[in-house]
Amino acid sequence: MPAIVGAVNVNSIGNSGIFHIGDVFQMSPVSSAKTFAGAGSFNTGDNISVSNTNSQTNTYDQDVNDQPVALNM
């Protein structure tokens, strides 16, 4: 349904956010991320004991594109 919109002030929009004024059929934001983490980084829960004496995270990535989002509608 059409609407009359007055002045709009946008302070910030998040990384995967959408700002739209007007009629819309479908909105689908697309984003991708790559995360490197060492051993024991994403542990959650009660009474966790992690012992990592020699921990290394290899971040060498020889390819250029891992998950392209171009034309991904």
Secondary structure, 3 states (H helix, E strand, C coil): CCCCCCCCCCCCCCCCCCCCCCCCCCCCCCCCCCCCCCCCCCCCCCCCCCCCCCCCCCCCCCCCCCCCCCCCC
